[in-house]
């Protein structure tokens, strides 16, 4: 099943009676409306990939409750319009990032249309889903260099949260120390290319995409914050109470899509790439076997704890007031949907970092124990490499090998996402020095 992105503007014109199972009453036909973000690719198990696999529709068909179910998939660029549609009763289930989830919770309560976090899609326990990038020829080399500069981000997003926290740690007032431009990701990307902003702080998959295209380079790896970031699934409370079996069917389907992605990471990446227009190599950077994002529907305590810490950032920005995270999180439905298998998922840890090569023409990647071993292979197969990925020596964040900052430390070759972390390593390891990618390849050959 091929996916074609839906034009959001047309969706807004859809009649209310066609949207949301809560409006369907006792009709024999029930329309379930799912809001998702196709290009926010660590939500694919609740959106793009799930839709392409057809698992939700199969689970609904298996209910055998006398109803005929239809799924209305609505694609958006960010979480904000999904929240607006949910509080209007037009979307039943939505997926979005951690900061938008909190705004979803706040708006739902404020408008008397409460929502709940019911599962998780993709997460990174250190915060590697968000990255600050600069133009390829930029002279900016550290967060300190952003003082007084223009920085594009999407206010209220997880990427904005990363920017705020990173600046604070660098001793820069996030409100007065930089000129923040509140822009949608695509607008910010264009601004970076045009030179009208000095840096861009964004979420998956924009930093990786721009870097892969040669339109940006990493300045700051969000994993340096060592604070979890994630995307999750939110559902309207009234929908969940009226159609619990439908919500459970969705969560079962999400778990099946998650298992498919984990078993077939290359095929999943290619499927998502076809649906979104993103390069498969970029999708795999985030969603691959050792990608930046780990997929698991379980609502892990670490993620709930991180969500509580995020509230203060949104309050400081005057985007929300107090939020009762404990009442917003409701894992009853996913626990029931997954049964005895839920405890295993809850206890599961992300896979260990590893270096990977995606050979041209291959449906599988090759894994290496060290970045140096990967370089040796790449050096011997220069014309046969589709993509090569290496984990940051400090944070473990996967990055493109040819875009990483390389350090030679004796016989060791170590990759870093950002120059500042590479320099920090060099300064604490006598004899270590930054080398070019070409030099690293030559050393490994």
BASEVO-922987 format. One record per residue (C-alpha): residue number from 1; residue in one letter; x, y, z. Coordinates in nm, 4 decimals. Example, Ala and Ser with C-alpha at 12.3 -4.5 7.8 and 13.67 -1.06 7.14 Angstrom:
BASEVO-922987
 resi resn       c1       c2       c3
    1    A   1.2300  -0.4500   0.7800
    2    S   1.3670  -0.1060   0.7140
end
This chain:
BASEVO-922987
 resi resn       c1       c2       c3
    1    X   0.0000   0.0000   0.0000
    2    X   0.1550   0.3274  -0.1087
    3    X   0.1026   0.6383   0.0975
    4    X   0.0379   0.9822  -0.0378
    5    X   0.0631   1.2738   0.2063
    6    X  -0.2746   1.4380   0.2650
    7    X  -0.3076   1.8100   0.2213
    8    X  -0.3800   1.9465   0.5669
    9    X  -0.5764   2.2392   0.4302
   10    X  -0.8319   2.0106   0.2693
   11    X  -0.8652   1.8106   0.5879
   12    X  -0.9669   2.1210   0.7773
   13    X  -1.2639   2.1512   0.5418
   14    X  -1.3889   1.8006   0.6168
   15    X  -1.7299   1.8004   0.7857
   16    X  -1.7353   1.7382   1.1572
   17    X  -1.9719   1.4437   1.1245
   18    X  -1.7142   1.2551   0.9185
   19    X  -1.4445   1.2864   1.1787
   20    X  -1.3937   1.1079   1.5060
   21    X  -1.5587   0.7936   1.6325
   22    X  -1.7111   0.9877   1.9227
   23    X  -1.9451   1.1531   1.6718
   24    X  -2.0365   0.8236   1.5100
   25    X  -2.2821   0.7289   1.7859
   26    X  -2.4508   0.3927   1.7287
   27    X  -2.4063   0.3996   1.3526
   28    X  -2.2965   0.0728   1.1974
   29    X  -2.0063   0.2581   1.0322
   30    X  -1.7434   0.4127   1.2605
   31    X  -1.4721   0.6462   1.1307
   32    X  -1.1564   0.6562   1.3404
   33    X  -0.9458   0.9636   1.2719
   34    X  -0.5710   0.9402   1.3275
   35    X  -0.3468   1.2460   1.3144
   36    X   0.0205   1.1835   1.2426
   37    X   0.3358   1.3533   1.1143
   38    X   0.4780   1.1608   0.8216
   39    X   0.8133   1.3387   0.8185
   40    X   0.8649   1.3234   1.1940
   41    X   0.9962   0.9763   1.1368
   42    X   1.0269   0.8529   1.4925
   43    X   0.6457   0.8443   1.5032
   44    X   0.6217   0.6026   1.2083
   45    X   0.4995   0.3071   1.4149
   46    X   0.1871   0.5102   1.4930
   47    X   0.1708   0.6815   1.1541
   48    X   0.3532   0.6396   0.8252
   49    X   0.4756   0.2814   0.8624
   50    X   0.1646   0.1662   1.0460
   51    X  -0.0505   0.3092   0.7703
   52    X   0.1509   0.1431   0.4947
   53    X   0.1363  -0.1971   0.6661
   54    X  -0.2394  -0.1846   0.7190
   55    X  -0.2148  -0.3383   1.0637
   56    X  -0.4673  -0.1067   1.2284
   57    X  -0.7321  -0.1819   0.9701
   58    X  -0.6696  -0.5572   1.0176
   59    X  -0.7056  -0.5259   1.3949
   60    X  -1.0313  -0.3351   1.3508
   61    X  -1.1652  -0.5993   1.1145
   62    X  -1.0856  -0.8605   1.3782
   63    X  -1.3107  -0.6934   1.6385
   64    X  -1.6250  -0.8566   1.4919
   65    X  -1.8516  -0.6271   1.6911
   66    X  -2.1050  -0.5589   1.4181
   67    X  -1.9405  -0.2320   1.3205
   68    X  -1.7732  -0.1354   0.9950
   69    X  -1.4603   0.0666   1.0624
   70    X  -1.2930   0.3220   0.8420
   71    X  -0.9635   0.4924   0.9239
   72    X  -0.9119   0.8531   0.8225
   73    X  -0.5346   0.9189   0.8253
   74    X  -0.4536   1.2909   0.8490
   75    X  -0.0936   1.4053   0.7918
   76    X   0.0445   1.7214   0.9540
   77    X   0.3840   1.8916   0.9721
   78    X   0.3825   1.9433   1.3502
   79    X   0.1909   1.8429   1.6614
   80    X   0.0119   2.1778   1.7122
   81    X  -0.2607   2.1313   1.4485
   82    X  -0.3178   1.7758   1.5684
   83    X  -0.3842   1.9106   1.9175
   84    X  -0.6200   2.1744   1.7757
   85    X  -0.8156   1.9094   1.5892
   86    X  -0.8236   1.6778   1.8903
   87    X  -0.9644   1.9451   2.1207
   88    X  -1.2245   2.0192   1.8529
   89    X  -1.3273   1.6541   1.8604
   90    X  -1.2089   1.5947   1.5039
   91    X  -0.9076   1.3662   1.5712
   92    X  -0.9300   1.0630   1.7980
   93    X  -0.5665   0.9518   1.8154
   94    X  -0.2540   1.1580   1.7478
   95    X   0.1223   1.1283   1.7694
   96    X   0.3694   1.4041   1.8542
   97    X   0.6831   1.4932   2.0489
   98    X   0.7229   1.5271   2.4236
   99    X   0.6860   1.9069   2.4445
  100    X   0.3831   1.9137   2.2095
  101    X   0.2371   1.6299   2.4163
  102    X   0.2470   1.8532   2.7222
  103    X   0.0781   2.1335   2.5303
  104    X  -0.1760   1.8736   2.4150
  105    X  -0.2416   1.7883   2.7805
  106    X  -0.2713   2.1537   2.8820
  107    X  -0.5037   2.2532   2.5968
  108    X  -0.7226   1.9495   2.6475
  109    X  -0.7728   2.0268   3.0136
  110    X  -0.8186   2.3986   2.9509
  111    X  -1.0914   2.3378   2.6905
  112    X  -1.2640   2.0581   2.8782
  113    X  -1.1521   1.8018   2.6187
  114    X  -0.8924   1.6008   2.8155
  115    X  -0.6410   1.3808   2.6382
  116    X  -0.3992   1.1163   2.7604
  117    X  -0.0579   0.9828   2.6668
  118    X  -0.1300   0.6164   2.5916
  119    X   0.1936   0.4865   2.4382
  120    X   0.5410   0.5812   2.3143
  121    X   0.6712   0.5617   1.9577
  122    X   1.0451   0.6453   1.9305
  123    X   1.2737   0.7673   2.2073
  124    X   1.6361   0.8456   2.2882
  125    X   1.7358   0.8288   2.6529
  126    X   2.0074   1.0939   2.6155
  127    X   1.8192   1.3440   2.3982
  128    X   1.9800   1.2692   2.0622
  129    X   1.6602   1.3227   1.8625
  130    X   1.7246   1.6986   1.8537
  131    X   2.0294   1.8692   1.7026
  132    X   2.1497   2.2256   1.6496
  133    X   2.3065   2.2752   1.3072
  134    X   2.4747   2.5592   1.1202
  135    X   2.5504   2.6276   0.7555
  136    X   2.8268   2.4106   0.6038
  137    X   3.0661   2.7066   0.5725
  138    X   2.9793   2.8581   0.9115
  139    X   3.2647   2.9668   1.1373
  140    X   3.0548   2.8978   1.4471
  141    X   3.2175   2.6131   1.6382
  142    X   3.0499   2.6049   1.9799
  143    X   2.7349   2.7044   2.1638
  144    X   2.9182   3.0057   2.3046
  145    X   2.9489   3.1343   1.9481
  146    X   2.5687   3.1627   1.9260
  147    X   2.5634   3.4596   2.1631
  148    X   2.3951   3.7490   1.9837
  149    X   2.3170   3.5331   1.6795
  150    X   1.9907   3.4427   1.5067
  151    X   1.8697   3.0904   1.5806
  152    X   1.5671   2.9338   1.4140
  153    X   1.3518   2.6829   1.6005
  154    X   0.9868   2.5920   1.6506
  155    X   0.8803   2.7422   1.9832
  156    X   0.7067   2.4839   2.1996
  157    X   0.8763   2.1905   2.0285
  158    X   1.1258   1.9467   2.1778
  159    X   1.3931   2.1086   1.9601
  160    X   1.3204   2.4417   2.1240
  161    X   1.3534   2.2730   2.4616
  162    X   1.6943   2.1409   2.3618
  163    X   1.8003   2.4881   2.2483
  164    X   1.6859   2.6507   2.5732
  165    X   1.8625   2.3977   2.7928
  166    X   2.1795   2.3940   2.5843
  167    X   2.2065   2.7732   2.5925
  168    X   2.1468   2.7801   2.9666
  169    X   2.4264   2.5295   3.0215
  170    X   2.6524   2.7454   2.8065
  171    X   2.5711   3.0462   3.0235
  172    X   2.3570   3.2186   2.7611
  173    X   2.0144   3.3600   2.8394
  174    X   1.7850   3.1785   2.5913
  175    X   1.5529   3.4814   2.5757
  176    X   1.8026   3.7684   2.5601
  177    X   2.1316   3.6064   2.4600
  178    X   2.0186   3.5035   2.1117
  179    X   1.7618   3.6277   1.8612
  180    X   1.5207   3.3376   1.8414
  181    X   1.3196   3.2973   1.5213
  182    X   0.9985   3.0988   1.5702
  183    X   0.9693   2.9097   1.2418
  184    X   0.8332   2.5845   1.1062
  185    X   1.1122   2.3316   1.0301
  186    X   1.0964   2.3763   0.6531
  187    X   1.1018   2.7551   0.6857
  188    X   1.3978   2.7371   0.9231
  189    X   1.5829   2.5083   0.6845
  190    X   1.5318   2.7579   0.4024
  191    X   1.6425   3.0422   0.6290
  192    X   1.9638   2.8577   0.7104
  193    X   2.0379   2.8011   0.3426
  194    X   1.9614   3.1655   0.2624
  195    X   2.1850   3.2917   0.5409
  196    X   1.9023   3.4706   0.7219
  197    X   1.9617   3.2652   1.0358
  198    X   2.2913   3.1546   1.1881
  199    X   2.1758   2.8236   1.3310
  200    X   1.8799   2.5890   1.3333
  201    X   1.7606   2.3788   1.6269
  202    X   1.5211   2.1103   1.5072
  203    X   1.3901   1.7614   1.5664
  204    X   1.4141   1.4421   1.3650
  205    X   1.4617   1.4218   1.0689
  206    X   1.5599   1.7791   0.9738
  207    X   1.9149   1.7917   1.1149
  208    X   2.0098   1.4594   0.9578
  209    X   1.8434   1.5487   0.6282
  210    X   2.0167   1.8845   0.5932
  211    X   2.3515   1.7341   0.6917
  212    X   2.3111   1.4478   0.4446
  213    X   2.2260   1.6970   0.1694
  214    X   2.5358   1.9029   0.2486
  215    X   2.3202   2.1985   0.3551
  216    X   2.4202   2.1945   0.7218
  217    X   2.6684   2.0620   0.9751
  218    X   2.6149   1.9747   1.3378
  219    X   2.7005   2.2303   1.6057
  220    X   2.5437   2.0607   1.9082
  221    X   2.4301   1.7041   1.9730
  222    X   2.1162   1.7082   2.1892
  223    X   2.2384   1.3915   2.3595
  224    X   2.4952   1.6039   2.5422
  225    X   2.2093   1.7093   2.7692
  226    X   2.1666   1.3473   2.8776
  227    X   1.7907   1.4003   2.9167
  228    X   1.5433   1.1642   2.7459
  229    X   1.3444   1.2831   2.4468
  230    X   1.0598   1.0914   2.2875
  231    X   0.7460   1.0979   2.0767
  232    X   0.4242   0.9352   2.1836
  233    X   0.0604   0.8640   2.1126
  234    X  -0.2169   1.0710   2.2680
  235    X  -0.5871   0.9904   2.2631
  236    X  -0.8975   1.1870   2.3542
  237    X  -1.0367   1.0760   2.6882
  238    X  -1.3953   1.0550   2.5638
  239    X  -1.2883   0.8464   2.2647
  240    X  -1.0889   0.6077   2.4844
  241    X  -1.3824   0.5632   2.7212
  242    X  -1.6394   0.5154   2.4444
  243    X  -1.4246   0.2992   2.2153
  244    X  -1.1690   0.1201   2.4365
  245    X  -1.1545  -0.1808   2.2040
  246    X  -1.0697   0.0480   1.9104
  247    X  -0.7900   0.2183   2.1024
  248    X  -0.6551  -0.1210   2.2104
  249    X  -0.6684  -0.2352   1.8478
  250    X  -0.4594   0.0675   1.7524
  251    X  -0.2032  -0.0076   2.0235
  252    X  -0.1827  -0.3735   1.9206
  253    X  -0.1251  -0.2601   1.5637
  254    X   0.1390  -0.0126   1.6779
  255    X   0.3224  -0.2906   1.8609
  256    X   0.3086  -0.5062   1.5477
  257    X   0.4490  -0.2199   1.3400
  258    X   0.7233  -0.1737   1.5998
  259    X   0.8167  -0.5398   1.5771
  260    X   0.8199  -0.5163   1.1967
  261    X   1.0518  -0.2152   1.2084
  262    X   1.2875  -0.3896   1.4491
  263    X   1.2937  -0.7107   1.2424
  264    X   1.3200  -0.5401   0.9034
  265    X   1.4890  -0.2024   0.9628
  266    X   1.6102  -0.1556   0.6051
  267    X   1.2750  -0.2463   0.4481
  268    X   1.0980  -0.0207   0.6982
  269    X   1.3323   0.2682   0.6179
  270    X   1.2737   0.2256   0.2463
  271    X   0.8966   0.2123   0.2975
  272    X   0.8978   0.5314   0.5049
  273    X   1.1272   0.6986   0.2528
  274    X   0.8905   0.6159  -0.0322
  275    X   0.5963   0.7579   0.1610
  276    X   0.7667   1.0782   0.2760
  277    X   1.0131   1.1617   0.0018
  278    X   1.2976   1.1540   0.2543
  279    X   1.6194   0.9767   0.1505
  280    X   1.6228   0.6180   0.2869
  281    X   1.9730   0.6835   0.4204
  282    X   1.8371   0.9615   0.6424
  283    X   1.5440   0.7542   0.7631
  284    X   1.7830   0.4738   0.8548
  285    X   2.0051   0.7132   1.0521
  286    X   1.7176   0.7603   1.2938
  287    X   1.5112   0.4428   1.2556
  288    X   1.7773   0.1810   1.1801
  289    X   1.8928  -0.1155   1.3849
  290    X   2.1284   0.1071   1.5859
  291    X   1.9624   0.4355   1.4944
  292    X   1.9222   0.7470   1.7040
  293    X   1.5653   0.6470   1.7866
  294    X   1.4610   0.3316   1.9727
  295    X   1.1040   0.2177   1.9109
  296    X   0.8934   0.0699   2.1891
  297    X   0.5292   0.1423   2.2805
  298    X   0.5931   0.0918   2.6536
  299    X   0.5571   0.4046   2.8669
  300    X   0.8883   0.3865   3.0496
  301    X   0.9320   0.5606   3.3862
  302    X   1.2422   0.7467   3.2571
  303    X   1.0301   0.9084   2.9882
  304    X   0.7546   1.0088   3.2278
  305    X   1.0184   1.1584   3.4579
  306    X   1.1643   1.3558   3.1661
  307    X   0.8175   1.4788   3.0755
  308    X   0.7789   1.6219   3.4243
  309    X   1.1099   1.8067   3.3877
  310    X   0.9936   1.9510   3.0555
  311    X   0.7007   2.1324   3.2176
  312    X   0.9251   2.3997   3.3668
  313    X   1.0646   2.4895   3.0225
  314    X   0.7163   2.5411   2.8795
  315    X   0.6063   2.7396   3.1852
  316    X   0.9098   2.9678   3.1563
  317    X   0.8166   3.0311   2.7933
  318    X   0.4598   3.1077   2.9085
  319    X   0.3249   2.8367   2.6791
  320    X   0.1507   2.6453   2.9584
  321    X   0.0831   2.6610   3.3287
  322    X   0.1179   2.3683   3.5663
  323    X   0.0529   2.0276   3.4116
  324    X  -0.0391   1.7170   3.6072
  325    X   0.1754   1.4706   3.4149
  326    X   0.0676   1.1735   3.6270
  327    X  -0.2969   1.2246   3.5346
  328    X  -0.2062   1.2823   3.1689
  329    X  -0.0169   0.9527   3.1404
  330    X  -0.2522   0.6559   3.1078
  331    X  -0.0900   0.3261   3.0131
  332    X  -0.3938   0.1108   3.1009
  333    X  -0.4906   0.0597   2.7392
  334    X  -0.1457  -0.0373   2.6122
  335    X  -0.0973  -0.2709   2.9089
  336    X  -0.4238  -0.4451   2.8269
  337    X  -0.3538  -0.4486   2.4547
  338    X  -0.0115  -0.6102   2.4937
  339    X  -0.0925  -0.8334   2.7885
  340    X   0.1896  -1.0347   2.9423
  341    X   0.4355  -0.9043   2.6841
  342    X   0.4136  -0.5498   2.8191
  343    X   0.6437  -0.6120   3.1155
  344    X   0.9187  -0.7330   2.8820
  345    X   0.8853  -0.4262   2.6632
  346    X   0.8859  -0.2008   2.9669
  347    X   1.2159  -0.3497   3.0858
  348    X   1.3820  -0.3513   2.7426
  349    X   1.6845  -0.1260   2.6907
  350    X   1.8035   0.0404   2.3684
  351    X   2.0452  -0.1666   2.1591
  352    X   2.4141  -0.1014   2.2126
  353    X   2.5751   0.1558   1.9846
  354    X   2.7393   0.0123   1.6744
  355    X   2.8935   0.1190   1.3459
  356    X   2.7021   0.0189   1.0334
  357    X   2.7563   0.0212   0.6589
  358    X   2.4726   0.0019   0.4078
  359    X   2.6302  -0.1474   0.0929
  360    X   2.4864  -0.0479  -0.2423
  361    X   2.2328  -0.2954  -0.3726
  362    X   2.1981  -0.4699  -0.0391
  363    X   1.8820  -0.5234   0.1639
  364    X   2.0888  -0.5594   0.4810
  365    X   2.3530  -0.3556   0.6577
  366    X   2.6874  -0.4721   0.7950
  367    X   2.7772  -0.4061   1.1579
  368    X   3.1284  -0.3433   1.2907
  369    X   3.2636  -0.3544   1.6448
  370    X   3.4530  -0.0269   1.6138
  371    X   3.4446   0.2833   1.3927
  372    X   3.8009   0.2006   1.2821
  373    X   3.6848  -0.1366   1.1483
  374    X   3.4084   0.0399   0.9579
  375    X   3.6609   0.2804   0.8082
  376    X   3.8767  -0.0094   0.6976
  377    X   3.5817  -0.1634   0.5169
  378    X   3.4745   0.1676   0.3616
  379    X   3.8296   0.2349   0.2431
  380    X   3.8331  -0.0992   0.0622
  381    X   3.4840  -0.0570  -0.0882
  382    X   3.4641   0.3144  -0.1657
  383    X   3.2446   0.2699  -0.4729
  384    X   3.0120   0.0217  -0.3051
  385    X   2.8903   0.2221  -0.0066
  386    X   2.5387   0.3592   0.0083
  387    X   2.5792   0.4993   0.3604
  388    X   2.8080   0.4553   0.6595
  389    X   2.7089   0.5333   1.0180
  390    X   2.9169   0.5692   1.3342
  391    X   2.8224   0.6394   1.6985
  392    X   2.9548   0.9495   1.8721
  393    X   3.2381   0.8427   2.1030
  394    X   3.0873   1.0418   2.3907
  395    X   2.7087   1.0306   2.3496
  396    X   2.6556   0.7255   2.1299
  397    X   2.4452   0.9293   1.8837
  398    X   2.4641   0.7742   1.5375
  399    X   2.5851   1.0042   1.2592
  400    X   2.7019   0.9814   0.9000
  401    X   3.0658   0.8729   0.8972
  402    X   3.1631   1.1247   0.6291
  403    X   2.9940   1.4087   0.8220
  404    X   3.1378   1.3237   1.1641
  405    X   3.4274   1.5056   1.3308
  406    X   3.7127   1.2531   1.3573
  407    X   3.9800   1.2344   1.6233
  408    X   4.2969   1.0261   1.6049
  409    X   4.4127   0.9099   1.9477
  410    X   4.7116   0.6846   1.8979
  411    X   4.5797   0.3858   1.7010
  412    X   4.2201   0.4749   1.7797
  413    X   3.9906   0.6632   1.5432
  414    X   3.6980   0.8220   1.7206
  415    X   3.3949   0.9966   1.5649
  416    X   3.1950   1.2842   1.7132
  417    X   2.8748   1.4515   1.5966
  418    X   2.9825   1.8048   1.6902
  419    X   3.3188   1.9838   1.6907
  420    X   3.2902   2.1007   2.0506
  421    X   3.2731   1.7478   2.1908
  422    X   3.5636   1.6440   1.9704
  423    X   3.7717   1.9327   2.1028
  424    X   3.6739   1.8446   2.4597
  425    X   3.8067   1.4929   2.4050
  426    X   4.1287   1.6191   2.2507
  427    X   4.1903   1.8613   2.5360
  428    X   4.1686   1.5807   2.7909
  429    X   4.3715   1.3235   2.5968
  430    X   4.7307   1.4165   2.5299
  431    X   4.8440   1.3437   2.1764
  432    X   4.4898   1.3203   2.0371
  433    X   4.4032   1.5504   1.7482
  434    X   4.1212   1.6257   1.5086
  435    X   4.1726   1.4792   1.1594
  436    X   3.9767   1.4940   0.8363
  437    X   3.7540   1.2108   0.7215
  438    X   3.9928   1.1445   0.4339
  439    X   4.2799   1.1223   0.6780
  440    X   4.0810   0.8852   0.8986
  441    X   4.0098   0.6620   0.5992
  442    X   4.3766   0.6591   0.5020
  443    X   4.4821   0.5725   0.8561
  444    X   4.2364   0.2827   0.8641
  445    X   4.3260   0.1423   0.5213
end
